[in-house]
Every structure is written in structure tokens, then in C-alpha cells.
Amino acid sequence: MNNITYIANYCYGSADPAEGRPATEDTQFRVESITKSLTAWAVLKLVEQDEIGLDDPVGQHLTSWDPPDTEYSWEEVTPRRLLSHSAGMPAGGYETVPLDEEPPLREALSGNADGPAARPTSEPGEFRYSNPGYALLELLVEDVSGRDFAAYVDDVLLDPLEMDGVTFVVTERLRSELATEHFVDGTPVTASHGPSNAHGELYATAEDIARFVAAGTETSGGPVGRSVLAPENVAEIYTPTVETTGFYSLASDGAGLEHFVETLSDGARAVMNGGQGAGSWSWFHAIPETGDGIVILTNSERSVQLIADVVKAWTDRRGLPAVSLARARRWIRLPVWVLVGVAAGLALRLGYGVVAGTRTFAPLSDRDRTTRAVIGGFAVLTFGLWWTIGRETIAFFLPVIAEWLGLALSAVVALLLVTLLFPKTDRNEPT
């Protein structure tokens, strides 16, 4: 998009390679957690209409569901904290089901849909990304508005912004035209959905998401908020509420109301959000005060590096300050290269020692036995932690990098253990 009042829509690749169906401007993607950004606007519309307050205890507005007991206070669970992932809600999400099944929202909220119950499990105030928190926001919208969530969002947001290609409803036509998602190895992902629309069940074209992003920017296309929200409420959405942690801190300084926020080197504020599912990545980035923005929708689990590259090309072409996501691309592969370097060093060291006769195969030798045992134990522990915890965590965001990290780490551990089986013959040799 150039100045966002003009939308340039570029499509590459296939919506479904098996069918030979190319991606076009009209191809719809499941945009995953970008849905949450639209949910934030829907909730702020209720605030603007004085139906709720951002800092009200959410329980005082729920009429169709009784919040489950918890050791933490429900009084601290507010729309503001739910929107900024700081309400103490459990991390993670729900198991998806085939498109022709309908898992009930309230069953999911109660913890009866292969996912955690929507209740605080830690002290509210710290950032912890939570899909159950957004399922609770969906119920809040329905109970306060008296309407189905999808219908409410359609009336107050999608129709006014002329987002004609956006839907929560999976029709036969949508199934036939939807971009097929793919795992890292290229295997197609069977289309499915979860019990809550609000956290990630929106289907849209890139142009429609661009219209939404543009609505929150300073352009000649109309006032900020495009008469859906007042400019001050859009500003509220873009105001950091809590400091982000982990993966989210790589691309942002803090979390606003389901828009991640970064202050750029020239003082301008950038806002962004992304979505990741089993077989897809999506992303938008915008600088509201200049009207610059970009939307990237993909149907591959491998595409986070591509997204970072495209965002970097966009900032360069527009003459914009570098954003954290683009800077992160420089070192996203660094751990792999470091481990490859370590593996190469270990291989050379072992090979030289064996050829030179300074190392011999003596696994039961007394030479540096304690040190060797400690190093070996640490290597095995690191290897175990990676394959039981680390790999799954990294693979959720960076599946390709996780594969290479696992291979490189495995090589380092294997070479290190072999090296320990070949202790030095000369104890006075410097290490």
C-alpha cells in the first residue's frame, strides 16, 4: 500500500497447489490472530456507546455464564487487561474441530472443549498471551449487545468499512475458494475452527485487512476511525498498556489493546499484529501518523522469515525507520550459525587430536573424569530440555528455524560426547 489511501494488492504463488489454483486478489485467508485486532475495535465500540468501561470488572457485564472459581480476584479482570493479555488468563488456546462441527463457546469457557477454562491463573498485570481471554471478550460483546458476536462485528465494523470479503461464516463457497494452509513440510492442513470467533476465526482478503488497518491512520481517506470509532478511542487502542515479553518483545515495546506497539527512531509510533496457525502466518504493520502500512497473508507455516524480509523491503522503499521485526531478521538465524560453528570447531579439535595422537579412545580413563562427567551431563540435559520443551516453544513461532536449531544442537551434543570419550593424553596440554 502506498500512503494507504491507495491499496496495491500483489498476489504470488498458489492458493492450492494440488488443485493448481493460484492466489488472486479475491483469495480469502484465515487471518488467525489478526481477528483479535478487530475484536478490540468491537469492544471499544461498546465503550464508546457507554455500555461498558475499559476498567470495569468484566464479571459485572456477564449475564449468560457464571465465571468459575479461582484463587485470584475476578475484580482485576477487566476489558482493558483482557485486550492487552494482562488479565492473568491461561496461555494457549483450544483444540480445533472440523468445519462442520460447532464447539459451544460457553463449554469452552468452562474448560470443557479441550482447552483451559477462562479464569485467571496468575496475578493480573503481567503480559501473557491468551486465547481464552478473547473467548471471554466474545461472550462479553454478546451479553452486552444482546447479539451474536459475528453479526455485531459485521454491523458496527465490517459494513461501515466496506470490508466485503470478510466473514466468520464458513460456507461451501468459502471452502472451495479458501487458501489451503500448509505445514512446514508442505503437507496441506485440513480446514478447522475453534470454539471462539473472537480470537482467530476471521476469513478475509488482504485488501479487506488493509481497509481495516487504514481506518486507524492519518490519511486523506477520512477521519481516524472512519466514523466507526472516535479518534481518541483509536488512540486508546494504540497506547501501550503492558510491556511485552518473550517472542513478542522482539517486534514490539509493549501491548496496546490487541495492537502491539513500537516507538521508532524518529519518534513515530508503529502498530502491528500477526496471526499464526497450523499452516499459516499473517501480519500487518502500520505507522498511523504517516498513513503507511502493509498487510501480508500467507498459507504456509514456513513464512515468518519471508514476512520479516517483506517488511524490511517495505520500510526501505518507503524511507521509513527500521522496525524491530525487520532488524530481528538479521539475527534470527544467528543461533543456528553459532551452533554450526561450535560443531565445526569440535569436529576439527577431535580430528586433530586423534591424528596427532593427543587424544585416544578411553571412556573409562581417570583423565579429567569429573570435568568430563559434568560437561557430558550438561550436554545431555540441554539436549533433553530442547527436545521436550524448547523445540515446541520455538517451533510455534519459527518452525523452520526450530528444525535447523535442533539439527545443529544435536550435532554439537553428539560431537561433544564423542570428544569426551577421547580424553587428552597430555594433561599439561593447554585447553
C-alpha positions in Angstrom: 0.0 0.0 0.0 1.2 3.5 -0.9 0.0 6.0 1.7 -2.8 3.5 2.4 -5.4 5.6 0.6 -4.3 3.6 -2.5 -4.1 -0.1 -1.9 -1.7 -2.0 -4.1 -2.5 -5.7 -3.9 0.1 -8.2 -5.0 -0.5 -11.9 -5.1 2.1 -14.6 -5.6 2.0 -18.4 -5.5 -0.8 -20.8 -5.1 -4.0 -20.8 -3.0 -4.0 -24.6 -3.5 -1.0 -26.2 -5.4 -2.7 -29.6 -5.5 -5.6 -28.1 -7.4 -3.5 -25.7 -9.5 -5.5 -22.8 -8.0 -3.5 -19.6 -8.0 -3.7 -16.9 -5.3 -5.6 -13.9 -6.5 -6.8 -10.5 -5.1 -10.0 -12.2 -4.1 -8.4 -15.2 -2.3 -9.5 -15.4 1.3 -7.2 -16.5 4.1 -7.9 -17.4 7.7 -6.1 -14.5 9.3 -5.8 -16.1 12.7 -5.0 -13.6 15.5 -5.4 -10.5 13.3 -9.0 -11.3 14.2 -8.2 -10.1 17.7 -7.5 -6.6 16.5 -11.0 -6.3 15.0 -12.3 -7.7 18.3 -10.6 -4.8 20.1 -12.5 -2.3 17.9 -15.8 -4.1 18.6 -15.2 -3.9 22.4 -14.2 -0.2 22.1 -17.4 0.4 20.3 -19.3 -0.7 23.4 -17.1 1.6 25.4 -17.8 4.5 23.1 -21.6 3.8 23.5 -21.2 3.8 27.3 -22.3 0.2 27.5 -19.1 -0.8 29.4 -16.0 0.7 30.8 -12.5 -0.4 29.9 -11.7 -0.8 33.6 -14.9 -2.4 34.7 -14.7 -5.9 36.3 -15.8 -8.0 33.3 -18.0 -10.2 35.5 -20.4 -7.3 36.2 -21.4 -7.4 32.5 -21.7 -11.2 32.0 -25.3 -12.5 32.2 -25.2 -15.9 30.4 -22.3 -17.6 32.1 -21.0 -17.9 35.6 -17.3 -17.3 35.9 -15.6 -20.3 37.6 -13.9 -20.1 40.9 -10.3 -19.1 41.1 -7.8 -18.1 43.8 -7.2 -14.8 42.0 -9.6 -11.9 42.0 -12.1 -11.6 39.2 -12.4 -7.9 40.1 -9.0 -7.4 38.5 -10.1 -9.0 35.2 -11.2 -6.0 33.0 -11.7 -5.5 29.3 -8.5 -3.4 29.2 -6.5 -6.3 30.7 -8.2 -8.9 28.5 -7.5 -6.9 25.4 -3.8 -6.4 26.4 -3.2 -10.0 27.5 -2.6 -8.9 31.1 -5.6 -10.3 32.9 -3.8 -13.4 34.2 -5.7 -15.7 31.9 -4.1 -19.0 30.9 -1.8 -19.2 27.9 -2.6 -21.3 24.9 -5.8 -22.0 23.2 -8.4 -24.6 22.2 -8.3 -27.7 20.1 -9.9 -27.1 16.7 -12.6 -29.3 15.2 -13.7 -29.9 11.6 -15.6 -27.1 9.9 -19.0 -28.9 10.1 -18.8 -29.2 13.9 -19.8 -26.4 16.3 -18.0 -26.4 19.7 -20.1 -24.3 22.0 -18.4 -21.1 23.3 -19.6 -21.4 26.9 -18.4 -25.0 27.2 -15.0 -23.8 26.0 -15.0 -21.0 28.6 -15.7 -23.5 31.3 -12.8 -25.7 30.2 -14.9 -28.4 28.5 -13.6 -28.1 25.0 -10.0 -29.5 25.1 -8.6 -26.2 26.4 -8.2 -24.2 29.6 -11.1 -22.6 31.4 -11.3 -18.8 31.0 -10.3 -17.8 34.5 -7.2 -16.0 36.0 -4.5 -18.5 36.8 -1.9 -15.8 37.8 -2.0 -12.4 39.3 -3.4 -9.9 36.7 -0.9 -7.3 35.4 1.8 -9.2 33.6 1.7 -9.9 29.9 0.7 -13.5 29.0 -0.8 -14.1 25.6 -4.1 -15.8 26.0 -6.8 -17.0 23.5 -9.2 -17.9 26.4 -9.2 -14.2 27.3 -10.5 -13.4 23.9 -13.2 -16.1 24.1 -14.3 -14.3 27.2 -14.4 -11.0 25.3 -16.6 -12.6 22.7 -19.1 -13.5 25.4 -18.9 -10.0 26.9 -19.8 -8.5 23.5 -22.7 -10.9 23.1 -24.1 -10.4 26.6 -23.8 -6.6 26.5 -25.0 -6.1 22.9 -27.7 -8.9 23.1 -26.5 -10.0 19.7 -24.4 -12.8 18.1 -20.7 -11.7 18.1 -20.2 -12.2 14.3 -23.4 -10.3 13.5 -22.4 -7.4 15.8 -19.0 -7.1 14.3 -20.5 -7.2 10.9 -22.8 -4.3 11.6 -20.5 -2.0 13.6 -17.3 -2.6 11.8 -17.2 -4.6 8.6 -20.1 -3.0 6.8 -19.1 0.7 7.6 -15.5 0.0 6.4 -16.8 -1.8 3.3 -14.8 -5.0 4.2 -16.9 -7.0 1.8 -14.7 -10.1 1.7 -14.6 -10.7 5.4 -16.7 -13.3 7.2 -16.8 -15.6 10.2 -19.2 -17.9 8.5 -17.8 -20.9 6.6 -19.9 -21.6 3.5 -19.4 -24.2 0.9 -18.3 -21.5 -1.5 -15.7 -20.3 1.1 -14.4 -23.8 1.5 -13.8 -24.1 -2.3 -12.1 -20.7 -2.6 -10.2 -20.5 0.7 -6.4 -20.6 0.6 -5.3 -24.1 1.7 -2.8 -23.9 4.5 0.4 -26.0 4.6 2.7 -27.4 7.3 6.4 -26.9 7.2 6.9 -30.0 5.0 4.3 -28.8 2.5 1.5 -31.1 3.7 -1.9 -29.5 3.4 -3.7 -28.7 6.6 -7.3 -29.8 7.0 -9.5 -26.7 7.5 -10.9 -26.5 11.0 -12.0 -23.9 13.6 -12.2 -23.4 17.3 -15.0 -22.6 19.7 -14.5 -18.8 19.7 -14.7 -16.4 16.8 -13.1 -13.5 18.5 -9.6 -14.9 18.9 -8.8 -16.1 15.4 -11.7 -17.3 13.2 -11.9 -14.5 10.7 -11.6 -15.1 6.9 -10.5 -12.2 4.8 -8.7 -10.9 1.7 -5.5 -8.8 2.0 -7.4 -5.8 0.7 -10.0 -6.1 3.4 -7.5 -6.2 6.2 -5.8 -3.2 4.5 -9.0 -1.3 4.8 -9.2 -2.1 8.5 -5.6 -1.0 9.0 -6.1 2.2 7.0 -9.1 3.1 9.2 -6.8 3.7 12.1 -4.4 6.0 10.2 -4.0 9.7 9.4 -4.8 9.8 5.6 -6.9 11.7 3.2 -9.4 8.8 3.2 -11.3 10.3 6.2 -11.0 10.8 9.9 -9.1 8.4 12.1 -11.6 5.7 13.0 -13.6 6.3 9.8 -16.6 7.1 11.9 -16.6 3.6 13.4 -14.6 4.8 16.4 -13.7 8.3 17.6 -10.0 9.2 17.1 -9.4 9.2 20.9 -10.6 5.6 21.1 -8.3 4.5 18.3 -5.5 6.3 20.2 -6.5 4.3 23.3 -6.1 1.1 21.3 -2.6 2.1 20.2 -1.4 3.1 23.6 0.9 0.6 25.3 -0.8 -0.9 28.4 1.8 -3.6 29.4 5.4 -4.4 28.4 5.7 -7.4 26.2 7.9 -10.4 26.9 9.4 -13.4 25.0 8.9 -13.6 21.3 6.5 -10.6 21.3 9.2 -8.3 22.7 11.3 -9.0 19.6 9.0 -6.9 17.4 7.4 -4.5 20.0 7.9 -2.4 23.0 4.5 -3.1 24.5 1.0 -4.3 24.0 -1.9 -1.9 23.5 -5.4 -3.2 23.0 -4.5 -6.1 20.7 -2.2 -4.0 18.7 1.5 -4.4 19.5 3.3 -1.1 19.6 6.8 0.2 18.9 8.3 3.7 19.1 10.6 4.2 16.1 13.9 6.0 16.0 12.2 9.2 14.7 9.7 9.2 17.5 6.8 7.9 15.4 4.6 5.0 16.7 4.3 1.8 14.7 1.5 -0.6 15.4 1.3 -4.2 14.3 -0.3 -7.6 14.8 0.1 -11.1 13.4 -1.5 -14.4 13.3 -0.1 -17.9 13.3 -1.9 -21.1 12.8 -1.3 -24.7 11.8 -0.2 -23.9 8.3 -0.3 -20.1 8.0 1.2 -16.8 9.0 -0.3 -13.3 8.6 0.9 -9.9 9.5 0.2 -6.2 9.3 2.4 -3.2 10.2 1.4 0.4 10.1 2.6 3.9 11.1 -0.7 5.7 11.9 0.6 9.2 11.7 2.1 8.9 8.2 -0.6 6.5 6.7 2.0 3.9 5.7 1.0 0.3 6.2 1.4 -3.2 4.8 -0.6 -6.4 5.1 0.9 -9.9 4.4 -1.2 -13.0 4.3 0.3 -16.4 3.6 -0.8 -20.1 3.6 2.4 -21.6 4.8 3.8 -22.3 8.2 7.3 -21.5 6.8 6.7 -17.9 6.1 7.8 -15.8 9.1 11.2 -15.2 7.6 9.5 -14.1 4.3 7.3 -11.7 6.3 10.3 -10.2 8.0 12.0 -9.8 4.6 9.0 -8.2 3.0 8.6 -5.8 6.0 12.2 -4.8 5.6 11.8 -4.2 1.9 8.7 -2.1 2.6 10.4 0.2 5.2 13.4 0.6 2.9 11.3 1.5 -0.1 9.1 4.0 1.8 12.2 5.5 3.5 10.8 4.6 7.0 12.9 4.0 10.1 13.8 0.3 10.7 11.3 -1.6 12.7 12.2 -4.3 15.2 10.8 -7.1 13.2 13.0 -6.2 10.2 16.0 -5.9 12.5 15.3 -9.2 14.1 15.6 -10.9 10.7 19.4 -10.2 10.8 19.9 -12.5 13.8 17.0 -14.9 13.6 19.4 -17.5 12.1 22.4 -16.5 14.3 21.9 -19.2 16.9 22.0 -21.8 14.1 25.2 -20.5 12.7 26.7 -20.3 16.2 25.9 -23.9 16.8 27.2 -24.9 13.4 30.5 -23.0 14.2 30.7 -24.8 17.6 30.1 -28.2 15.9 32.8 -27.5 13.3 35.2 -26.5 16.0 34.6 -29.6 18.0 35.0 -31.8 14.9 38.3 -30.2 14.0 39.5 -30.4 17.6 38.6 -34.0 17.8 40.0 -34.9 14.4 43.3 -33.1 15.0 43.7 -34.7 18.5 43.2 -38.2 17.1 45.5 -37.7 14.2 48.2 -36.1 16.3 47.9 -38.7 19.0 47.0 -36.2 21.7 43.6 -37.9 22.1 42.8 -41.6 22.5 39.7 -43.5 22.9 39.5 -44.1 26.7 36.0 -43.5 28.0 36.8 -45.0 31.5 40.1 -43.1 31.8 40.7 -41.1 35.0 41.9 -38.2 32.9 39.7 -35.2 33.8 36.9 -37.7 34.7 34.9 -35.2 36.9 35.1 -32.4 34.4 34.1 -34.7 31.6 31.2 -36.1 33.6 29.9 -32.6 34.3 30.2 -31.4 30.7 28.6 -34.6 29.5 25.7 -34.3 31.9 25.2 -30.7 31.0 25.2 -31.6 27.3 22.6 -34.4 27.8 20.4 -32.1 30.0 20.5 -29.3 27.4 19.6 -31.8 24.6 16.7 -33.2 26.7 15.3 -29.8 27.5 15.5 -28.8 23.9 13.5 -31.8 22.6 11.0 -31.8 25.5 10.4 -28.0 25.9 12.5 -25.7 23.8 11.7 -27.2 20.4 8.0 -27.0 20.8 8.1 -23.4 22.1 10.4 -22.2 19.2 8.5 -24.2 16.6 5.3 -22.5 17.5 6.7 -19.2 16.0 9.6 -20.3 13.9 9.1 -23.9 12.7 11.9 -23.8 10.1 14.4 -22.2 12.4 13.4 -24.8 15.1 14.3 -27.7 12.8 17.7 -26.2 12.0 18.4 -25.4 15.6 17.5 -29.0 16.6 19.8 -30.5 14.0 22.7 -28.1 14.9 22.2 -28.7 18.6 22.1 -32.5 18.1 25.4 -32.3 16.1 27.1 -30.2 18.9 25.9 -32.6 21.6 27.0 -35.7 19.6 30.4 -34.3 18.8 30.9 -33.1 22.4 30.1 -36.6 23.8 32.4 -38.2 21.3 35.1 -35.8 22.3 34.7 -36.6 25.9 35.2 -40.3 25.1 38.6 -39.3 23.6 40.3 -37.5 26.5 43.7 -35.8 26.0 46.7 -37.9 26.6 48.8 -35.0 27.8 47.3 -33.4 30.9 49.6 -30.4 30.6 48.4 -29.5 27.2 46.5 -26.2 27.3 42.8 -26.5 26.8 
